Amino acid sequence: MDMDNKGWLYKRGNIRKSWKRRFFVVDPLKHTLCYYQIPPEDSQAKGRVPKALGVIDLTNTNVIVDKDPASPENCFVVETPGRDYYIAAADPFKMNTWISVLRLNSKLGTLEKTLDGKMEAQQAPPLPGVDLDDQ
């Protein structure tokens, strides 16, 4: 994984439970984790529009180390309200780096949504009879 928060990991399927190698990319502005069959840059080089196989919203998620002995080494879980994603890295260092990045994006995304909600709640209602567009 490099400083762009992207790299190869293994993801367990939700239905078939087999492990597939996927290319993951964190979007720090949207606080999402996207995964692809091949890196998006490779698709673009071939003249194709990159299409994510899945997008995980990292807000309100929990990222934990998977301690299940049946799971592969260096496995962690991204717990979302709708589904748990089981992901494995090549080594402990990469696993811990990914966990840190995902936890940070989860906290930042949750904080942004909370602040956005408070800002909307604090908006003063328009005064009766005053049209702000006319000013």
N, C-alpha and C positions, 0 to 999 in steps of 0.2 A: 504494500500500500504506500502511495506517495502522499505528498502534501495536498494533493487535489481530492483526497478522500475517495479514492477509487481503487479497485483491484479485484483479483480473482478470489472467490470464496466458494464453499459448497453449501447448497441449500437443500434441505429435506423437503420432498413433496408433501403437500397437504393430504392428498388422497392415497397415492401409491407408496408413499413413505421411502422412496428411493432417493439417493443423494445425487445431485447434479451439480456440475461445475458451472458457475454463473459469474458474470462480471458485474460487480456492484459499484454504484456511484451515489455519493451523498450530495444532495443539493442543499448547501447551507443557507440559501435564501428562502427556499420553500420548506425546509426541514423535512425532506423526504429521502428515502432510500429506494433507488430504482435498481432493478437487476435485468440483465440482458444475456442473450446467448453468446454474443460476441461484443467486444468493446464498441461503443457508439462511433468512435473515430474510424474503425474498420468499415463499418456500414457506409459512412460518409465517403470514404475513399473509393468505395465501389459504386458510388452514385446513388446509394439507397438512403432513405430516411430511417434513422435508427428508431426501432420500436421496442420499448421496454416490455418485458414479459410480465412485470409487476411493479407496482409503486406502493411503498409502505410509508404512510404518514407517521412521522416520528413524534408528533405531539401526543402527549398523554400516554407514552409508552414506558415500559420498564424493560431494561436490558440486564440480563443475569447470566452468570456462568451456568451451563448445564452440567449438573453433577450426576446425571443418570449414567451408570456404568455401561448401559447398552448403546449410548451415543458415542460417536468418535471423539478422539482427543481434541482439545481446543475448540469445543462446541459451546455456543452461547445461544440464548433465546431472546428474541425481540417479542415481548408480550404487548399486543395491541388489544383494544377493546373487542375487536372482531375475530382475532386469530393470533396464534403463537407461531412465530417463524423460527425454525431451528436452522442455525447457520454454523459452519465450521471453518476455521482458518488453518493455514498450513503449520503454524507454530504458535507457541504461547505469546510471543511478543506481538505478532500480528493480531491475535485474538484480543489481547488487552488494548492495543491501539484502536481497533475497531470499536470495542466496547466503550472506550472513553469518548470517541468521536460521536457515537450514536447517543450516548447519555447526554452529552453536551447539547446536541441538536434537539433532543427530546425536551430538555429543560428550557432551552431558548425558544422553541416553538410553543411550548405551553405558556411561558411567560408572555410572549407576544400576543397570543390569543386572549389571555387574561387581561392584558393592558388594553387591547383593542376593545374588548367588551366593556371595560370600565370607562374608556373614553366615549364610547357610544352612549353609555348610561348617563354620563355627565353633560352631554350636549343639551344646552338649554332649548326648550321648545320655542318655536317662533311666537312673537307677540301677535295677538289677534289684530287683524287689520293692517299689518305691516308686511309689505312684499319686499324681501331683501334683494330680489333680482332687479328691482327698479332703481336701486341706488348706484 
